[in-house]
Amino acid sequence: MTEHRLRGASRAHLVAALAGCLVGLVGGAFRWCLQQADALRGRLLETAAGLGGPGWLVPVALGAAGAALACALARRVPHAAGSGIQHVEAVWRGESEARTPWLLLPAKFVGGVVAIGSGLVLGREGPSVHMGAAIGAEAGRRTGLGADDTRLLHTSLAGAGLAVAFAAPLGGLLFVCEEVTRSVRPRLVLMTLIGTATATAVSALIVGGAPVFPFPDAPAPPVWLLPVFLLFGATAGLLGAAYGALVIGGLTLSDRLATRVPASARAALIGAVVGLLMALDPLLAGGGDPLGERLLAGWSPAAGVLAAYLAVRFAAGPLSYAAGTPGGLFAPLLAVGALWGALAHAAAGPLLPGQAAGSGAFAVVGMAALFAAVVRAPATGVVLVVEMTGATSLVLPLLAACFAAALTADGLGSEPVYDRLRRRMRERP
């Protein structure tokens, strides 16, 4: 019996490695397509700006058409709309079936590229996680693994999807343990490590393995500054509670309009609004990577400009999510957190002596703190951001701010956003 169990475990580990390679191939191709779509959108916006007066109609039309098409694709396949992370969590908890239609993969891939590529303020990680989970479950079924091992593969390969999205294998592991399963089981950890390692290695062949947001080398902030980061984390907790409420509120409002306005028409309207933002400034739309890169590099415009960017993207993320297209919440969250950090530095910087911590450091910490407040996974937030930026010198400020952010959001009675999304999915007919 023991020998049979060991053989079964070895086979599951081999399947996890092979499926991880496939997740890396699909996830890497997804990132590459998004990069090409972003570049194409940038060239289109430059051309539109050169047209003069009527040029603003081009991004409006692009946003409307992209959102409508992506919504139409998502509506044809169950669970294809939105992030998909809530569905992965529901499967682990036995609230939903791991079996998904084979069309989920192309719907998530094509719909995500169209939605995010057309400028909606959505993240690549949601589709990547969901596609990874679907590949894991299908690999388990195709190779004759039992129901328990298939569920483990579904969950562990979801972590591989996140690892590919952000080039963060340890972040993918912690995401599975802290957010999806909220448990640490040796077999789950091993299968997730195998999946994330192979997936990240394969995706690096397609999009490279460099940090997503490279942060310039900087000395660690002095220890006496930790209370400042604690206070900053608490403010991020307030912001995160409001952001999570806005995400759910946008979906609720969209549901109320369902009987009067067709889904594709609602998506087109939202896309047109985002397109208008693109016409004003391309940094106001999209997943937010270019904005995050600038902020981490030390870009520090006037506080009023930062506040305007923050206000617009704070509303545009939940608005885009309500369009019902494939797309996640993480990447836009990171951009909003970076903006909040840069704005906090602009306000508090003059009070800090010398070069205690630059605006880039506050932007890095803001990314993790807002993630911790909204998702309520502080350890994942810290490791994910360190892997994405390489900012190992900021580990202590990151820990302090994420602790304060999660504690503040909890104190306000704010439920983690994916818990609310999972319950909403269960309650809807």
C-alpha positions in Angstrom: 0.0 0.0 0.0 2.8 2.4 0.9 4.7 1.6 -2.3 1.5 2.2 -4.3 1.0 5.5 -2.6 4.5 6.6 -3.3 4.2 5.7 -6.9 1.0 7.8 -7.1 2.7 10.7 -5.5 5.6 10.5 -7.9 3.3 10.5 -10.8 1.4 13.5 -9.5 4.7 15.4 -9.1 5.7 14.5 -12.7 2.3 15.7 -13.9 2.8 18.9 -11.9 6.1 19.5 -13.6 4.8 18.9 -17.1 1.7 20.9 -16.5 3.8 23.7 -15.1 5.7 23.8 -18.4 2.4 24.2 -20.2 1.3 27.0 -17.8 4.6 28.7 -18.5 4.1 28.4 -22.2 0.5 29.7 -22.1 1.2 32.4 -19.5 4.4 33.5 -21.2 2.5 33.8 -24.5 -0.3 35.7 -22.8 2.2 38.2 -21.4 3.9 38.5 -24.8 0.6 39.2 -26.5 -0.3 41.8 -23.9 3.1 43.5 -24.5 2.4 43.6 -28.2 -1.1 44.9 -27.7 0.1 47.6 -25.3 2.7 48.7 -27.9 0.1 48.7 -30.7 -2.3 50.8 -28.5 0.5 53.2 -27.8 1.2 53.7 -31.5 -2.5 54.1 -32.2 -2.8 56.8 -29.5 0.1 58.7 -30.9 -1.5 58.6 -34.4 -4.8 59.7 -32.9 -3.2 62.6 -31.1 -1.7 63.8 -34.4 -5.2 64.0 -35.9 -6.1 67.1 -33.9 -9.7 67.7 -32.9 -11.5 64.4 -33.8 -8.5 62.3 -32.7 -10.0 61.7 -29.2 -12.7 59.6 -30.8 -10.2 56.9 -31.7 -9.3 55.8 -28.2 -13.0 56.1 -27.2 -13.9 53.8 -30.1 -11.0 51.4 -29.3 -12.1 51.1 -25.6 -15.7 50.6 -26.4 -15.1 48.0 -29.1 -12.5 46.1 -27.1 -14.7 46.0 -23.9 -17.8 44.9 -25.9 -16.0 42.2 -27.7 -14.2 40.8 -24.6 -17.5 40.8 -22.7 -19.3 38.9 -25.5 -16.5 36.3 -25.5 -16.7 35.9 -21.7 -20.4 35.5 -21.6 -20.2 32.4 -23.8 -18.1 30.5 -21.2 -19.0 30.0 -17.5 -16.6 31.7 -15.1 -14.7 33.4 -18.0 -15.6 36.9 -16.8 -13.6 38.7 -14.2 -10.5 37.5 -12.3 -11.3 33.8 -11.9 -9.4 33.6 -8.6 -12.7 33.4 -6.7 -13.5 30.3 -8.8 -10.2 28.7 -8.0 -10.9 29.3 -4.3 -14.4 28.0 -4.6 -13.1 24.7 -6.1 -10.7 24.2 -3.3 -13.5 24.7 -0.7 -15.8 22.3 -2.6 -18.2 25.0 -3.6 -17.6 24.5 -7.3 -16.5 21.9 -9.7 -12.9 21.8 -10.9 -14.1 20.7 -14.3 -14.3 23.7 -16.7 -15.3 23.8 -20.3 -12.3 23.5 -22.7 -13.3 26.9 -24.1 -12.3 28.6 -20.8 -8.6 28.8 -21.9 -9.2 30.6 -25.3 -11.9 32.8 -23.7 -9.6 33.9 -21.0 -6.6 34.3 -23.3 -8.2 36.1 -26.2 -10.7 38.0 -24.0 -7.9 39.1 -21.6 -5.7 40.3 -24.5 -8.6 42.2 -26.1 -9.9 43.8 -22.8 -6.5 44.7 -21.3 -5.0 45.5 -24.7 -7.8 48.0 -25.5 -7.0 49.9 -22.3 -9.3 48.6 -19.6 -7.8 49.0 -16.1 -7.4 45.3 -15.4 -4.6 42.9 -14.5 -3.0 40.0 -16.4 -2.7 37.9 -13.2 -6.4 36.9 -13.0 -6.6 35.2 -16.4 -3.1 33.7 -15.8 -4.2 32.2 -12.5 -7.4 30.8 -13.9 -5.8 29.4 -17.0 -3.1 27.8 -14.8 -5.8 26.2 -12.6 -7.7 24.9 -15.7 -4.5 23.4 -17.1 -3.7 21.7 -13.8 -7.2 20.2 -13.4 -7.3 19.0 -17.0 -3.8 17.5 -16.7 -4.9 15.6 -13.6 -8.0 14.1 -15.4 -6.1 13.3 -18.6 -3.4 11.3 -16.7 -5.9 9.4 -14.6 -5.1 11.0 -11.2 -7.6 10.7 -8.5 -10.0 13.5 -7.5 -7.8 14.7 -4.6 -4.7 14.9 -6.7 -6.6 16.7 -9.5 -7.9 19.2 -7.0 -4.3 19.7 -5.7 -3.1 20.3 -9.3 -5.9 22.7 -9.9 -4.8 24.8 -6.9 -1.0 24.5 -7.3 -1.0 25.3 -11.0 -3.1 28.4 -10.1 -0.1 29.5 -8.1 2.1 28.8 -11.2 -0.2 31.1 -13.2 0.4 34.0 -10.7 4.2 33.2 -10.7 4.3 33.6 -14.5 2.2 36.8 -14.5 4.7 38.6 -12.2 7.9 36.5 -12.5 7.4 35.6 -8.9 7.6 31.9 -8.1 7.7 32.3 -4.3 4.9 34.8 -4.5 2.9 32.1 -6.4 3.6 29.6 -3.6 2.5 32.0 -0.8 -0.5 33.0 -2.8 -1.7 29.4 -2.8 -1.0 28.8 0.9 -2.1 32.2 2.3 -4.9 33.2 0.0 -6.4 30.2 -1.8 -6.1 27.4 0.7 -5.2 29.3 3.9 -3.2 26.2 4.9 0.3 24.8 4.6 0.3 21.2 3.6 3.6 19.5 2.6 2.2 17.8 -0.5 0.5 21.0 -1.7 3.7 23.0 -1.1 5.8 20.6 -3.0 3.4 20.4 -6.0 3.1 24.2 -6.0 6.9 24.6 -5.9 7.3 22.2 -8.8 4.6 24.0 -10.8 5.8 27.5 -10.1 9.5 26.7 -10.8 8.8 25.0 -14.2 6.3 27.5 -15.3 8.5 30.5 -14.4 11.5 28.9 -16.2 9.5 28.3 -19.4 7.9 31.7 -19.4 11.3 33.3 -19.0 12.2 31.9 -22.4 9.4 33.9 -23.9 9.3 37.2 -22.0 12.6 37.1 -20.0 13.1 36.6 -16.3 14.0 40.2 -15.2 12.0 41.8 -12.4 8.7 43.3 -13.6 9.4 46.6 -11.8 13.2 46.9 -11.3 13.9 49.1 -8.3 17.3 51.0 -8.2 19.6 49.9 -5.5 19.0 51.9 -2.4 20.2 51.7 1.2 17.7 50.3 3.8 15.7 53.1 5.5 16.8 53.7 9.1 15.0 51.7 11.8 13.6 54.8 13.4 11.5 55.3 10.3 9.5 52.1 10.9 6.8 54.0 12.8 6.3 56.2 9.8 5.8 53.1 7.6 3.4 51.7 10.2 1.3 54.9 10.0 1.5 54.8 6.2 0.4 51.2 6.2 -2.6 52.1 8.3 -3.7 54.8 5.8 -3.3 52.2 3.0 -5.6 50.0 5.0 -8.3 52.7 4.9 -7.8 53.1 1.2 -7.9 49.3 0.7 -11.2 49.0 2.5 -12.7 51.7 0.3 -11.3 50.1 -2.9 -12.7 46.6 -2.1 -16.1 48.2 -1.3 -16.0 50.0 -4.7 -15.2 46.8 -6.6 -18.3 45.1 -5.1 -20.4 48.2 -5.5 -19.6 48.5 -9.2 -20.6 44.9 -9.8 -23.8 45.3 -7.8 -24.7 48.4 -9.8 -24.0 46.5 -13.0 -26.3 43.7 -12.0 -29.1 46.2 -11.3 -28.7 47.6 -14.8 -28.8 44.1 -16.3 -32.5 44.1 -17.1 -32.4 47.4 -18.9 -29.0 47.5 -20.6 -27.5 44.5 -22.4 -24.2 43.3 -21.0 -22.2 44.1 -24.1 -23.7 47.6 -24.2 -22.7 48.2 -20.5 -19.2 47.0 -21.3 -19.0 49.3 -24.4 -20.0 52.3 -22.3 -17.4 51.5 -19.6 -14.8 51.0 -22.4 -15.7 54.4 -23.9 -15.2 56.1 -20.6 -11.8 54.4 -20.2 -11.0 55.4 -23.8 -11.7 59.0 -23.0 -9.3 58.7 -20.1 -6.7 57.3 -22.6 -7.3 60.3 -24.8 -6.4 62.6 -21.9 -3.4 60.6 -20.7 -2.4 57.0 -21.6 -1.1 56.5 -18.1 -4.6 56.7 -16.8 -5.6 53.5 -18.6 -4.2 50.0 -18.9 -2.9 47.6 -16.2 -0.5 50.3 -14.8 2.9 48.8 -15.5 4.4 52.0 -17.2 3.1 54.1 -14.3 4.5 51.8 -11.7 7.9 51.8 -13.4 8.1 55.6 -13.5 7.1 55.9 -9.8 9.6 53.3 -8.7 12.3 55.1 -10.7 11.7 58.2 -8.6 9.3 60.1 -10.8 7.7 62.6 -8.4 5.4 65.2 -10.1 3.5 67.8 -8.0 1.3 66.4 -5.3 -1.8 67.6 -7.2 -0.8 65.6 -10.2 -0.3 62.5 -8.1 -3.6 63.0 -6.4 -5.4 63.3 -9.8 -3.8 60.1 -11.1 -4.7 58.3 -7.9 -8.4 59.5 -7.9 -8.9 58.5 -11.6 -7.2 55.1 -11.3 -8.9 54.4 -8.0 -12.2 54.6 -9.7 -11.2 53.3 -13.1 -10.1 49.9 -11.8 -13.4 48.9 -10.2 -15.3 50.4 -13.1 -13.3 48.3 -15.6 -13.9 45.2 -13.5 -17.6 45.8 -13.7 -17.5 45.5 -17.5 -17.7 41.7 -17.2 -14.6 41.0 -19.3 -11.7 38.7 -18.4 -9.2 40.6 -16.2 -7.8 40.7 -12.7 -7.5 43.2 -9.8 -3.8 42.8 -8.7 -2.0 44.8 -11.3 -4.2 47.9 -11.1 -4.0 47.6 -7.3 -0.2 47.7 -7.4 -0.4 50.9 -9.5 -2.8 52.6 -7.1 -0.6 51.5 -4.2 2.5 53.0 -5.8 0.6 56.3 -6.4 -0.5 56.3 -2.8 3.1 55.8 -1.7 4.4 58.6 -3.9 1.7 60.9 -2.7 2.4 60.1 0.9 6.1 60.9 0.3 5.2 64.2 -1.3 3.2 65.1 1.8 5.6 63.7 4.4 8.9 64.0 2.6 9.7 67.5 3.7 9.3 66.4 7.3 11.8 63.6 7.0 15.5 64.4 7.5 17.9 64.1 4.6 17.4 61.1 2.3 15.8 58.8 4.9 13.6 57.2 2.2 12.9 58.4 -1.4 9.6 58.5 -3.2 10.4 55.2 -5.0 10.7 53.4 -1.6 7.3 54.7 -0.5 5.9 53.6 -3.9 7.2 50.1 -3.4 5.9 49.8 0.1 2.5 51.3 -1.0 2.1 48.5 -3.6 2.4 45.8 -1.0 0.4 47.6 1.7 -2.6 48.2 -0.6 -2.5 44.6 -1.8 -2.4 43.4 1.9 -5.4 45.6 2.7 -7.6 44.6 -0.2 -6.7 40.9 -0.6 -5.7 40.4 3.1 -2.6 38.3 2.3 0.2 40.4 3.7 3.0 37.8 3.4 2.1 37.2 -0.2 2.1 41.0 -0.8 5.6 41.4 0.7 7.2 38.5 -1.2 5.4 39.3 -4.4 6.6 42.9 -4.4 10.1 42.0 -3.4 10.3 39.5 -6.3 8.8 42.0 -8.7 11.1 44.8 -7.7 14.2 43.2 -6.2 13.9 45.7 -3.3 15.3 43.4 -0.6 16.5 46.5 1.4 12.9 47.4 2.0 11.8 44.1 3.7 11.3 45.7 7.2 9.3 48.7 6.0 7.2 46.3 3.8 6.5 44.0 6.8 5.6 46.9 9.0 3.3 48.6 6.4 1.6 45.3 5.4 0.9 44.4 9.0 -0.7 47.8 9.7 -2.7 47.8 6.4 -4.2 44.3 7.0 -4.9 45.1 10.7 -6.6 48.4 9.8 -8.8 46.9 7.1 -9.8 44.1 9.5 -10.6 46.7 12.2 -12.9 48.5 9.8 -14.8 45.2 9.2 -13.7 45.1 5.5 -14.0 41.5 4.2 -11.2 40.3 1.9 -12.2 41.1 -1.7 -12.0 37.5 -3.0 -14.2 36.2 -0.1 -16.8 38.7 -1.2 -16.4 37.8 -4.9 -16.7 34.1 -4.1 -19.8 34.6 -2.1 -21.3 36.7 -4.8 -20.5 34.0 -7.4 -22.2 31.4 -5.2 -25.3 33.5 -4.6 -25.9 34.5 -8.3 -28.2 32.1 -10.2 
